[in-house]
Amino acid sequence: MNIALITGSAGLVGSQAAEFFLEKGFRVEGVDNDMRRTFFGDEASTMGNRERLQRLPSYAHHDIDIRDSAALEKIFQEFRQDIMLIIHAAGQPSHDWAGRDPETDFHVNAVGTLNLLELTRRHCPQAVFIFLSTNKVYGDRVNELPLTEQATRWEVDPRHPCHNGVAETMGIDQSMHSFFGASKTAADILVQEYGRYLVMKTVCFRAGCVTGPYQSGAELHGFLAYLIKCCVLGRPYTIFGYKGKQVRDNIHSHDLVSAFFHFYNNPRPGEVYNIGGGRKNNCSLREAIELAEKVTGRKLKTDYNEQNRPGDHMWYVSDLRKFKDHYPEWEQTFDLQKMVRDIYLQSKDRWEEKGRTG
């Protein structure tokens, strides 16, 4: 029996991964206590994804907080060497929320990750351990790149080595990360160390903006899904700083999970990969608004807060060349327009129903 243990299994990436690996013949043990609702309110609850997964055969759900090592250990003790894959996608994902409660943020992101690594070491050290890290490990060092202001975006000088995207060689210290970025950096380093020091099959995927129809978008996290939701429901959308010209690359959760599968089939212990939309799929906030309005056929109301968010990136695009060099058969199947359309078509009825019922 091949077991995949997935934390954050009711979230965007976790639920996509659960469906993907169920289709590959795995039994999935999902861990998720809907803490997203605690972070962002009832509207951000992942309960809908959980209920969908629980209707699938070979999926079992565990309502466990990843800070509770003893509760997690019961799963590891039950399945031991049958656990072939751990996908750790649970975490506190917001800059702003972390700034209000750094202690909880650190215990969820860093200590929760340490719990899972140590349990893997004790019970199933042969398993592949995939950690969903973040581009925020680079802090605001990215903002030191030579950026020029264009009509709708900030852009890197075409002659600069980072024009193709930020590579894994960029330093991660001597910069401001936000408390969220700091806790994820601590977890990222731990995952690397278990791979390098103990030669376990660990990897950090430093993701840009991950999106898809399973995301419970909230103002503080999941910008593209939340932006489209605001279009659908006629809500105002607040732009924070940088004139709305800050750039992000976007990757569909299906394409990200596909990258996980390629790594699982040929793991490289202790590796780190920047993963996102890359040069193919990036946009500024202004450009994202224009695209969302085009796809939905609805005008978005916007407010502007001129205060730049601490540690925020003015421009971030992932350099995908390292991952593509190691796994040349991987490819992205969603471009930006297809991502926006997928979110809109699969989510609008659910959002409108919730809007009517409150």
C-alpha positions as CSV (number, residue, x, y, z in Angstrom):
1,M,0.0,0.0,0.0
2,N,1.4,3.4,-1.0
3,I,0.3,6.1,1.4
4,A,0.6,9.9,0.7
5,L,0.3,12.0,3.8
6,I,-0.8,15.5,2.9
7,T,-1.0,18.4,5.4
8,G,-3.3,21.3,4.5
9,S,-5.2,18.7,2.5
10,A,-8.4,20.9,2.3
11,G,-6.5,23.9,1.0
12,L,-5.7,24.9,-2.5
13,V,-2.5,22.9,-3.1
14,G,-3.4,20.1,-0.6
15,S,-6.7,19.3,-2.1
16,Q,-5.3,19.4,-5.6
17,A,-2.5,17.1,-4.5
18,A,-5.0,14.7,-2.8
19,E,-7.0,14.3,-6.0
20,F,-3.9,14.0,-8.1
21,F,-2.3,11.2,-6.1
22,L,-5.6,9.4,-5.5
23,E,-5.8,9.1,-9.3
24,K,-2.3,7.7,-9.3
25,G,-3.4,4.9,-7.0
26,F,-2.2,6.2,-3.6
27,R,-4.2,6.1,-0.4
28,V,-4.3,9.6,1.0
29,E,-4.2,10.5,4.7
30,G,-5.3,14.1,4.8
31,V,-4.4,16.4,7.7
32,D,-6.3,19.7,8.0
33,N,-8.1,21.4,10.9
34,D,-9.5,24.4,8.9
35,M,-7.3,26.9,10.6
36,R,-7.6,29.1,7.6
37,R,-11.0,29.9,9.0
38,T,-9.3,31.1,12.2
39,F,-6.8,33.2,10.2
40,F,-9.2,34.8,7.7
41,G,-12.8,34.3,8.9
42,D,-15.7,32.0,7.9
43,E,-15.6,32.9,4.2
44,A,-12.1,31.5,3.9
45,S,-13.0,28.1,5.4
46,T,-11.8,25.1,3.5
47,M,-14.6,22.9,4.7
48,G,-16.1,22.6,1.2
49,N,-12.9,21.1,-0.1
50,R,-12.7,18.7,2.8
51,E,-16.3,17.5,2.2
52,R,-15.6,16.9,-1.4
53,L,-12.5,14.9,-0.6
54,Q,-14.2,12.8,2.0
55,R,-16.6,11.6,-0.7
56,L,-13.7,10.0,-2.6
57,P,-12.6,6.4,-2.0
58,S,-9.1,5.9,-0.5
59,Y,-9.2,9.3,1.3
60,A,-9.2,9.6,5.1
61,H,-9.3,12.9,6.9
62,H,-7.6,13.8,10.2
63,D,-8.7,17.0,12.0
64,I,-5.3,17.6,13.5
65,D,-3.3,20.7,14.2
66,I,0.3,20.3,12.9
67,R,1.6,21.8,16.1
68,D,0.3,18.7,17.9
69,S,3.2,16.2,17.4
70,A,1.6,13.5,19.6
71,A,-1.6,13.5,17.5
72,L,0.4,13.4,14.2
73,E,2.5,10.6,15.5
74,K,-0.5,8.3,15.7
75,I,-0.8,8.5,11.9
76,F,2.9,7.7,11.4
77,Q,2.8,4.8,13.9
78,E,-0.2,3.3,12.1
79,F,1.3,3.3,8.6
80,R,5.1,3.6,9.1
81,Q,7.0,2.4,6.0
82,D,3.8,2.4,3.9
83,I,4.1,6.2,3.9
84,M,5.9,6.8,0.6
85,L,5.2,10.5,0.3
86,I,4.6,13.5,2.6
87,I,3.4,16.7,1.0
88,H,3.5,19.5,3.6
89,A,1.2,22.2,2.4
90,A,-0.2,23.4,5.7
91,G,0.8,26.8,7.1
92,Q,-0.1,30.3,8.0
93,P,0.2,32.2,4.7
94,S,-0.3,35.9,5.4
95,H,2.3,38.7,5.9
96,D,-0.3,40.9,7.7
97,W,-1.7,38.2,10.0
98,A,1.8,37.1,11.0
99,G,2.6,40.7,12.0
100,R,-0.3,40.6,14.5
101,D,0.7,37.3,16.1
102,P,4.3,36.3,15.3
103,E,4.3,33.6,17.9
104,T,1.4,31.6,16.5
105,D,2.8,32.1,13.0
106,F,6.2,30.7,13.9
107,H,4.8,27.7,15.8
108,V,2.5,26.8,12.8
109,N,5.1,27.4,10.1
110,A,8.4,26.4,11.7
111,V,7.6,24.2,14.6
112,G,4.9,22.3,12.7
113,T,7.4,21.6,9.9
114,L,9.9,20.4,12.4
115,N,7.3,18.0,13.9
116,L,6.7,16.5,10.5
117,L,10.3,16.2,9.6
118,E,11.2,14.4,12.9
119,L,8.2,12.0,12.6
120,T,9.3,11.2,9.1
121,R,12.8,10.5,10.3
122,R,11.6,8.2,13.0
123,H,8.9,6.2,11.2
124,C,9.4,6.4,7.4
125,P,12.8,7.9,6.5
126,Q,12.6,6.5,3.0
127,A,9.6,8.7,2.2
128,V,9.8,11.7,-0.2
129,F,9.2,14.9,1.8
130,I,7.9,17.8,-0.3
131,F,7.6,21.2,1.5
132,L,5.6,24.0,0.0
133,S,7.9,27.0,0.8
134,T,7.6,30.5,-0.5
135,N,9.5,33.1,-2.5
136,K,9.3,35.3,0.6
137,V,12.4,33.5,1.9
138,Y,14.3,36.1,-0.3
139,G,12.8,39.0,1.7
140,D,12.8,42.4,0.1
141,R,16.2,41.8,-1.4
142,V,14.3,41.3,-4.7
143,N,13.5,45.0,-4.5
144,E,17.2,45.8,-5.0
145,L,17.0,44.7,-8.6
146,P,17.2,47.5,-11.2
147,L,13.5,48.1,-11.8
148,T,12.0,50.6,-14.2
149,E,8.4,51.9,-14.0
150,Q,6.3,51.2,-17.1
151,A,2.7,52.1,-17.8
152,T,1.2,49.1,-16.0
153,R,4.1,47.4,-14.2
154,W,7.5,47.5,-12.7
155,E,10.1,45.6,-14.9
156,V,13.7,44.4,-14.6
157,D,16.3,45.7,-17.0
158,P,16.4,43.3,-19.9
159,R,20.2,43.1,-19.6
160,H,20.1,42.0,-16.0
161,P,20.7,38.3,-15.2
162,C,17.4,38.2,-13.3
163,H,15.3,39.3,-16.3
164,N,14.5,35.6,-16.8
165,G,13.4,35.4,-13.1
166,V,14.9,35.1,-9.7
167,A,17.2,32.1,-9.3
168,E,17.8,29.9,-6.2
169,T,21.3,31.5,-5.9
170,M,19.8,34.8,-4.5
171,G,20.7,35.3,-0.9
172,I,18.1,35.0,1.8
173,D,19.5,37.0,4.7
174,Q,20.3,40.7,5.4
175,S,16.8,41.7,4.2
176,M,13.3,42.2,5.6
177,H,11.0,39.2,5.1
178,S,8.0,40.0,7.3
179,F,7.3,37.6,10.2
180,F,5.6,35.2,7.8
181,G,8.7,35.2,5.5
182,A,10.9,34.6,8.5
183,S,9.0,31.6,9.8
184,K,8.8,30.0,6.4
185,T,12.6,30.6,6.0
186,A,13.2,28.8,9.2
187,A,11.1,25.9,8.0
188,D,12.8,26.0,4.6
189,I,16.3,25.7,6.1
190,L,15.1,22.8,8.3
191,V,13.8,20.9,5.4
192,Q,17.1,21.4,3.5
193,E,19.1,20.3,6.6
194,Y,17.1,17.0,7.0
195,G,17.9,16.3,3.3
196,R,21.6,17.3,3.4
197,Y,22.6,16.2,6.9
198,L,20.5,13.1,7.1
199,V,20.3,12.3,3.4
200,M,16.5,12.2,3.5
201,K,14.5,12.8,0.3
202,T,13.4,16.4,1.1
203,V,12.8,19.3,-1.2
204,C,11.7,22.9,-0.9
205,F,9.5,24.3,-3.6
206,R,9.7,28.1,-3.2
207,A,6.4,29.1,-4.8
208,G,5.3,32.4,-6.2
209,C,1.5,32.9,-6.4
210,V,-0.3,29.6,-6.6
211,T,-3.9,29.8,-7.8
212,G,-6.8,27.7,-8.9
213,P,-10.6,27.1,-8.4
214,Y,-10.1,25.3,-5.0
215,Q,-8.7,28.4,-3.4
216,S,-10.7,30.1,-0.6
217,G,-9.4,33.5,-1.6
218,A,-9.3,36.2,1.2
219,E,-8.0,39.8,1.2
220,L,-4.9,38.8,3.1
221,H,-4.0,35.7,0.9
222,G,-4.8,34.3,-2.5
223,F,-4.8,37.6,-4.4
224,L,-5.9,36.3,-7.9
225,A,-8.9,34.2,-6.6
226,Y,-9.9,37.0,-4.3
227,L,-9.7,39.6,-7.0
228,I,-12.0,37.5,-9.3
229,K,-14.3,36.9,-6.4
230,C,-14.6,40.7,-5.9
231,C,-15.4,41.1,-9.6
232,V,-18.2,38.5,-9.3
233,L,-19.7,39.8,-6.1
234,G,-19.3,43.5,-6.9
235,R,-17.0,44.1,-3.9
236,P,-14.3,46.8,-3.8
237,Y,-10.8,45.5,-4.0
238,T,-8.0,47.3,-2.1
239,I,-4.7,47.8,-3.9
240,F,-1.8,48.1,-1.4
241,G,1.1,50.3,-2.5
242,Y,3.5,50.4,-5.4
243,K,0.8,52.1,-7.6
244,G,-0.7,48.6,-8.3
245,K,2.2,47.9,-10.6
246,Q,3.8,45.1,-8.5
247,V,4.4,42.0,-10.5
248,R,3.9,38.4,-9.6
249,D,4.2,35.1,-11.6
250,N,1.2,32.8,-11.2
251,I,1.1,29.0,-11.4
252,H,-2.1,26.8,-11.4
253,S,-2.2,24.4,-8.5
254,H,-2.5,21.5,-11.0
255,D,0.8,22.4,-12.6
256,L,2.5,22.8,-9.2
257,V,1.3,19.3,-8.1
258,S,2.5,17.9,-11.4
259,A,6.0,19.3,-10.5
260,F,5.7,17.4,-7.1
261,F,5.0,14.2,-9.0
262,H,8.1,14.6,-11.2
263,F,10.2,15.1,-8.1
264,Y,8.6,12.1,-6.3
265,N,9.6,9.9,-9.2
266,N,13.2,11.0,-9.2
267,P,14.0,12.7,-5.8
268,R,17.1,14.7,-5.2
269,P,17.7,15.0,-1.4
270,G,17.9,18.5,0.0
271,E,17.1,20.3,-3.2
272,V,15.5,23.8,-3.6
273,Y,13.5,25.0,-6.5
274,N,11.9,28.3,-7.4
275,I,8.5,27.4,-8.9
276,G,5.8,29.6,-10.3
277,G,4.5,31.0,-13.6
278,G,7.9,32.2,-14.7
279,R,8.4,34.5,-17.7
280,K,5.5,32.8,-19.4
281,N,2.8,33.6,-16.8
282,N,3.3,36.8,-14.9
283,C,1.4,40.0,-14.5
284,S,1.1,43.2,-12.5
285,L,-1.8,43.8,-10.2
286,R,-3.2,46.3,-12.7
287,E,-2.8,43.8,-15.5
288,A,-4.5,41.1,-13.4
289,I,-7.5,43.4,-12.8
290,E,-7.8,44.1,-16.5
291,L,-7.7,40.4,-17.3
292,A,-10.3,39.5,-14.6
293,E,-12.6,42.2,-15.9
294,K,-12.3,40.9,-19.5
295,V,-12.9,37.3,-18.5
296,T,-15.8,38.0,-16.1
297,G,-17.4,40.8,-18.1
298,R,-17.7,42.8,-14.9
299,K,-16.0,46.0,-13.8
300,L,-14.0,45.8,-10.6
301,K,-14.3,48.6,-8.0
302,T,-10.9,49.4,-6.5
303,D,-9.6,51.4,-3.5
304,Y,-6.0,52.4,-3.2
305,N,-3.9,52.3,0.0
306,E,-0.6,54.1,-0.8
307,Q,1.2,52.4,2.1
308,N,3.6,49.7,0.8
309,R,3.3,46.5,2.7
310,P,6.5,45.7,4.7
311,G,8.6,43.1,3.0
312,D,6.4,43.1,-0.1
313,H,8.0,42.4,-3.5
314,M,7.7,45.1,-6.2
315,W,8.6,42.5,-8.8
316,Y,8.9,38.8,-8.6
317,V,9.2,36.2,-11.3
318,S,10.5,32.7,-10.8
319,D,13.5,31.5,-12.8
320,L,12.3,27.9,-13.7
321,R,15.4,26.8,-15.5
322,K,16.9,24.7,-12.7
323,F,13.7,22.7,-12.2
324,K,13.2,22.3,-16.0
325,D,16.9,21.2,-16.3
326,H,16.4,18.5,-13.7
327,Y,12.9,17.5,-14.9
328,P,12.7,18.4,-18.6
329,E,9.4,16.5,-19.1
330,W,7.5,18.9,-16.8
331,E,5.5,21.6,-18.4
332,Q,2.8,24.2,-17.5
333,T,-0.6,23.5,-19.0
334,F,-2.3,26.7,-17.8
335,D,-1.5,30.2,-19.1
336,L,-2.8,33.3,-17.3
337,Q,-6.0,33.6,-19.2
338,K,-6.8,29.9,-18.8
339,M,-6.2,30.2,-15.0
340,V,-8.5,33.2,-14.6
341,R,-11.2,31.5,-16.7
342,D,-10.9,28.2,-14.8
343,I,-11.3,30.0,-11.4
344,Y,-14.2,32.1,-12.7
345,L,-16.2,29.3,-14.4
346,Q,-15.7,26.8,-11.5
347,S,-16.2,29.2,-8.6
348,K,-18.7,31.9,-9.6
349,D,-21.9,29.9,-8.8
350,R,-20.5,29.0,-5.4
351,W,-19.5,32.5,-4.6
352,E,-22.8,34.0,-5.8
353,E,-24.7,31.5,-3.7
354,K,-22.7,32.4,-0.6
355,G,-23.2,36.0,-1.4
356,R,-27.0,35.6,-1.5
357,T,-27.1,33.6,1.8
358,G,-24.5,35.7,3.6
